[in-house]
Amino acid sequence: MSDARSYPRHVTIEGDDIEFRLMSRADEAAVLAFARHLPTHDLLFLPRNISEPKVLTAWINEIERGAISSLLAVKAGRVVGCGTLVRDPHSWSPHVGELRMVVSPEVRGQGVGRALSQETFALALDAGLEKLTVQMTVDQRAAIVLFESLGFRAEGLLRDQVRDIDGKKHDIVVFGHDVAQVRAQLEAYGVPGAVQ
């Protein structure tokens, strides 16, 4: 797409200025502080525990390599959310991207998660991806409702897929979204830039 998004971007959500910016190595300490204040169960959205410094360093290395794009939501100088788009152009599925998103409990229900997911979705559109997936545990109802409202549909259930730090296993639901279909619909209606 020719209208690639530029960052940082500022939006007002419930009277608060939220900055969306691309994550870089300079954000490592702030993201680690954010991750360490998340409820442990929220970290199950992600395949690795980002509250561990070595995992966070590997994540930033992947950003610098170009395999991952991560957006931070920043409120009053603090990271309150992170949306990530993961893709592998060398795999059998170069047309598919995976969204990963976590939002601080302090801003939930205020629209930050929705805005962050829309921004991350727009990155996928800009990257020309045809399909997106997202995974979460089946008990994360608010996240399920959010992604369903964005057009994601359940495609699979993975039983006992993740184990939390207490050793309890959780089922993961996988949702998919046909990005190419959305793009075609927007273009058919003459609004290719509708995802703001």
LUMSE-123177 format. One record per residue: residue in three letters; x, z, y of N, C-alpha, C, O in turn. Coordinates in pm, whole numbers, plus 50000, padded with zeros to 5 digits. Layout:
AlaXZYXZYXZYXZY/...
***
This chain:
Met500845000049881500005000050000500885000050124501965005950125/Ser500424993650227501224992550348501125004750437502025007350517/Asp500045012450425499835024050511500375036750447499625046350428/Ala501655036850413502255048550349502125060550443502255059350565/Arg501875071850384501685084150462503025089050516504075087050454/Ser502975095350630504185101250686503985116350697502875121250718/Tyr505075123350683505055138050688506165142750779507185136050791/Pro505975154150842504885163650822503575158950886503565151150981/Arg502465163850830501115161550881500505175250909500735184750835/His499735176051014499055188651047497555186451042497035176551093/Val496865195850979495405195750977494925209751013495635219650993/Thr493725210351067493125223251097492085226150991491155218350970/Ile492255237450924491325241650819490855255650852491645265050857/Glu489555256850875488935269650914489685276151029489935288251029/Gly490045267951128490705272951247492195275251236492845278651334/Asp492745273451116494175275551096494905262151090494405252451033/Asp496105261851150496955249951140497665250351006498375259950975/Ile497475239950926498165238550798499065226350809498625215350840/Glu500335228650781501295217650781501515213150637501765221250548/Phe501405200050615501775194050487503105187150508503245178850598/Arg504075190550426505385184250437505965182050297505635189250203/Leu506825172250287507495169450161508525180550134509285184550222/Met508525185250012509445195949972510865190549960511085179449914/Ser511825198850003513235195249992514025207749950513465218649936/Arg515315205849929516165217049889516125228349992516285240049955/Ala515905225150118515845235450222514655244950202514635255850259/Asp513675240850122512475249050098512615258049976511675265349943/Glu513755257649908513895264649780513535279549790512755284349708/Ala514075286649886513805301149897512335303749928511745312949872/Ala511735295650016510335297550052509405294749934508405301649915/Val509735284549853508915281249737509075291949629508115295349561/Leu510275297249613510495307949517509685320349556509065326649471/Ala509685323749684508875335149731507385332649705506675341649662/Phe506925320549732505525316649705505215318249556504205324349520/Ala506075312749470505825313149326505815327449273505015330649185/Arg506655335749325506735349549277505545358049320505325368849266/His504775353249418503585360549461502305354949398501215360049423/Leu502425344449318501255338849250500895347549130501775353149065/Pro499595348649101499215355248975499845347548859499895335248860/Thr500325354748760501015348548647500165337648583500685327248543/His498865340048572497995330248507497985316848582497825306348520/Asp498165317248714498195304848793499385296048755499305283848766/Leu500455302048712501645294448677501425286048551502215277048522/Leu500355288948476500055281148355499575266948390499475258548301/Phe499285264248518498985250648563500205241648545500075229448535/Leu501375247748540502635240448543503315241348407503165251348337/Pro504045231048368504695231448237505865241248230506285245148121/Arg506405245148346507525254548348507245265448450506465263648544/Asn507895276748431507705288248519508545286748645509745289548644/Ile507925282448754508655279748879509065292448952509715291649057/Ser508705304148899509185316548962510585320048914511145330248956/Glu511155311748826512535313348780513435304248863513185292248871/Pro514485309748926515355301649012515925289148946515985278649010/Lys516345289848820516945278148755515905267048735516245255248741/Val514655270848712513585260948698513325254248832513145242148839/Leu513285262148937513055256849071514185247349112513935236949173/Thr515415250849081516555242149112516435228849038516685218249095/Ala516035229448910515855217048832514735208648892514835196348895/Trp513675215048940512565208149004513065200649128512755188849147/Ile513835207349210514345200949332515285189449296515305179249365/Asn516055191049190516905179949145516055167849108516445156549137/Glu514905170049045514005159049008513385152549133513175140449135/Ile513115160549234512615155049361513685145849420513385134649461/Glu514915150549424515995142649481516275130049399516725119949454/Arg516005130549270516185118949182515045108849200515185097249163/Gly513915113349256512795104449279511735104549171510795096649176/Ala511865113349071510875113948963509655122149001508595120748940/Ile509795130549102508725139449145508605138749296509605137849367/Ser507365139249345507105140949488506295153649502505245155149438/Ser506755162849583506045175549602505715177549748506565175849836/Leu504475181249772504005184549907503795199549917503245205749826/Leu504225205150026503985219250052502895220550157502825212750252/Ala502035230450138501075234450241501655247050304501905256950234/Val501875246750435502525257850504501585262950612501075255350695/Lys501365276050610500505282650709501325293750775501835302550707/Ala501435293250906502175303450983503585305450926504065316750917/Gly504245294350889505615294950842505795298850696506925299450648/Arg504705301450625504785305350483504165294750394503125289050428/Val504785292050280504235282850182503005289350120503075300550068/Val501855282250126500615287450067500075278049960499045280949898/Gly500765266949938500325257749832501375247149807502215244149891/Cys501295241649686502205230949648501465221149559500875224949459/Gly501515208449597500945197749517502055188349476502875184349558/Thr502095184849349503185176649296502645164649221501665165749147/Leu503285153449241502985141149169504195137849083505295135649134/Val503975137448952505045134748856504775121148793503675118248747/Arg505815112848790505675099848726507005096048661508065100648702/Asp506905087548560508105083148490508045067948477507435062748384/Pro508675060748570508615046148567509305039848447509155027948422/His510065047748372510785042548256510075045448124510585042048017/Ser508905051848131508155055248010507215043647973507205033348039/Trp506445045747867505425035947829504215036847921503295028647911/Ser504195046748009503055048748099503505048948245503245058748315/Pro504165038348292504635038548431503495038048533503705040548652/His502305034748486501125033548573500385046848588499395047748662/Val500855057348518500165070248515501005080748587502225081248571/Gly500335089048665500985100348729500255113048694499055112948666/Glu500975124048696500365137048670500385145248797501415146348863/Leu499225151148832499145160148946499325174348898498785178348794/Arg500085181948973500235196248947500015203249080500585199349181/Met499205213649079498885220149205498655234949187498005239249093/Val499215242749278498955257149284498765261049430499425255849519/Val497835270349451497505274949586497475290149585496985296349491/Ser497985296049691498005310549705496595316249707495705310349769/Pro496375327549641495045333749643494535336749784493325336949808/Glu495445339049878495035342650015494305331450089493595334050186/Val494475318950045493815307850114492775300850026492215290650066/Arg492505306149908491515299849820490135301049880489795310949944/Gly489345290749857487995290549911487925286550057486855286550117/Gln489065283050116489115279350257489305264350278489315259650392/Gly489465256850169489635242450181491075237650175491325225550179/Val492025246950165493435243050158493715235450028494405225250029/Gly493175240449916493385233849787492805219849785493435210549733/Arg491615218349842490995205049848491845195549933492105184249893/Ala492265200150051493085191650139494415188150073494875176750083/Leu495035197850005496295195349938496125185449823496955176549804/Ser495045186849747494815177449637494535163449690494945153549629/Gln493825162349803493575149249863494875142949914495075130849899/Glu495735151049973497035145850019497855140849901498465130149908/Thr497865148649793498645144849675498055132349611498775123549564/Phe496715131649609496025119749558496425107549641496645096749587/Ala496515109249772496905098149860498335093649830498635081749840/Leu499225102949794500585099049754500525090049631501285080349620/Ala499615093249539499475085049418498975071049453499435061149396/Leu498045070249547497565057149592498705049249654498875037349625/Asp499495055949739500625049249804501655044449702502325034349722/Ala501775051849592502755048249488502245037149397502985032349311/Gly500985033149415500435022349334500055026449193499895017849106/Leu499905039349168499535043849034498105039849001497255038849090/Glu497835037548874496515033248830495695044648773494465044248775/Lys496355054948722495645066148661496375079048693497605079348702/Leu495585089848710496135103148732495595112648626494455111348582/Thr496425122148587495975132748499496285146148564497155147148650/Val495565156348521495815169948565495455178948447494525176048372/Gln496185189948433495945199348324495745213248379496335216948480/Met494895221048312494695235048348494105242448231493575236348138/Thr494195255648234493555263348128492045262648148491555261148260/Val491315263848038489865261748043489135272348125487985270148165/Asp489755283748151489095294248228489325293048378488825301448454/Gln490035283148423490295281548566489165273348628489345261748667/Arg487995279648634486755272948674486815266848813486375255548831/Ala487345273948910487365268649047488185255849053487805246349122/Ala489305255448983490145243348982489425231948911489495220448955/Ile488725235148804487975224748731486905218748821486755206548827/Val486175227248892485135222448984485755213749094485215203249128/Leu486885218149149487565210449253487935196549203487605186549268/Phe488605195749089489055182749041487885173948997487935161749014/Glu486835179848940485655171848907485025166049034484535154849033/Ser485035173849143484465168849269485285157249326484785149449405/Leu486545156249284487415145249328487345133249234488045123349253/Gly486485134149132486285122849042487045123748910486995114348831/Phe487735134648885488425136448757487395139848650486415146748677/Arg487625135148528486745137948415487585142948298488705138448276/Ala487015152448223487705157948106487955146948004487065139147971/Glu489185146547954489555136547853490085142847725490155136047622/Gly490465155447730490995161347609491145176447620491225181947729/Leu491165182847504491365197147495492525199647400492525194647287/Leu493495207247445494655210747363494565225647332494775234047420/Arg494265228847210494075242847170495405250247160496395244947109/Asp495405262647210496585271447203497845264447255498925266147198/Gln497715256847361498805248447411499865256247489501055252947482/Val499445266547563500405274247642500315288947604499275293947561/Arg501445295747621501495310047592501945317147719502975313647776/Asp501175326947763501545334147885502645344247856503085345547742/Ile503085351547958504205360647940503865372447851504765379247801/Asp502575374947830502145385547738501995380547595501645388147505/Gly502265367647574502165361947440500795356547403500615351447293/Lys499835357647494498485352647466498465337447481498985331947578/Lys497835330847384497735316247390496475312047464495455318847459/His496575300647532495465295347610495275280547579496225273147555/Asp493995276347579493665262247564493875255247698493655261147804/Ile494285242747692494465234447811493465223047806493295216647702/Val492805220547918491955208847930492695198548013493315201848114/Val492635185947970493295174848039492215166448104491265162048038/Phe492365164248234491435155948309492135143048350493345142948372/Gly491375132348359491915119648403491105113748515489925116948532/His491735105048592491065098348703491585084048711492795081748712/Asp490675074448716491035060348726491255056648872490315052848942/Val492485057848918492845055349058492595040749095492115037749204/Ala492925031749003492745017449031491275014349059490965006249145/Gln490365020848987488935018649009488525023649148487755016949218/Val489035035249187488725040649320489235031349428488535028449525/Arg490485026549411491055017349510490205004749522489935000049633/Ala489774999149408488954987049410487614989649478487124981249553/Gln487015001349453485745004649518485925006049669485095001049746/Leu486995012649711487245014049855487425000549921486884997950028/Glu488194991849856488434978749912487154970449915486924962750009/Ala486314971949812485034964649807484134968749923483374960649975/Tyr484224981349962483424986250075484134984450209483614988450313/Gly485344978550206486054975950329486734988050391487014988250511/Val486994998250309487615010450361488815014450276488815025350219/Pro489855005950266490995009350182491745021750228492455027850148/Gly491605025750353492285037650403491405049950407491675059150484/Ala490335050350325489365061050332489925074650289489415084950333/Val490935074850206491525087650167492475091850278493595086750287/Gln492045100850358492845105650471493395118950433494105125150512/
***
